[in-house]
Amino acid sequence: MQTPDNKYEVVIIGGGPIGIACALQAEKKGLSYVILEKGCLVNSLYHYPTNMTFFSTSEKLELDNIPFISNNPKPGKREALEYYRRIATNNKVNIHLFEKVTAVETKAEQIHLVKTTKAEYTANNVIVATGFYDIPNYLKVPGEDLPKVSHYYDDPHYYATQKTVVVGASNSAVDAALEIYRKGGEVTMIVRKPEIGERVKYWVRPDVINRIEEGSIKAYFNSTLKEIKENEVILNTPEGEEILPNDFVLLLTGYRPNFGFLQDIGIKLSDDGRKIPEYDEETMETNIPGIYLAGVICGGVETHKWFIENSRVHASLIMEHISSCKTVKHS
């Protein structure tokens, strides 16, 4: 529900699947809320590769027991966009798109000021459900800022007939390598470990291993990228330095949450290198009363720990806690 004075019981930062799940639960509890999303609806999902297939089956991506019917055993990006869009529109979810949150300030107990590029909001409770896809893990090698370099991959057609280096061995890197190869690209993978990642989708991993073994895709294991130049790349390999002719470089080395944003709010992060935010696992409330976390951001740099399927429950945990605190306060 929209409020005339921009005062809400709950402000949700992030309009992805988990942010939408929080909104649905807020509605059930009769709490006034708004979602603030810096991009389009389910912005991170929208920017995933065109041909991406989820690891999860469709029922594990469902919100609030609303059926997700897919034509395939594993749904793709387009089906997911359609599903979450219909949930948002059919339930008239109160969401402000293309409105970036710039600051969250705690003014008093349970009174938070949320500033955006368009307005200011007052909230008793704030949920941070911002995911992790917006900030790449930079390699900090010379030439990383060249126009031919990207930390994101969309469609293989762009790389047809071109010499493309793919750095990484996770799902995104493997998907890109296979798709570009099948569209006529000349693909070389640079992998810092001795093999393709164990967490790669089980039906894809044998495919890329076989393509490497037969020589369709060239792979350098235990290797790193040393420098990117206009028409070539320089590698560090176990056999020494190697120079490869090159047209494009895809640095698909993962992404990380906006830890600076969390710290600016006042949320504590672990100092063991994992940067896991401090929160109560039973309520999802952080060290700041009335500020909660939901979704993949709970895992710090371990972005493989939380997915839609195992973090959907965060929404109900949070709203149950908020509504119980509200009941106690008014009793």
Order of alpha helices (4+ residues) and beta strands (2+ residues): beta-alpha-beta-alpha-alpha-beta-beta-beta-beta-beta-beta-beta-alpha-beta-alpha-beta-beta-beta-beta-beta-beta-alpha-beta-alpha-alpha
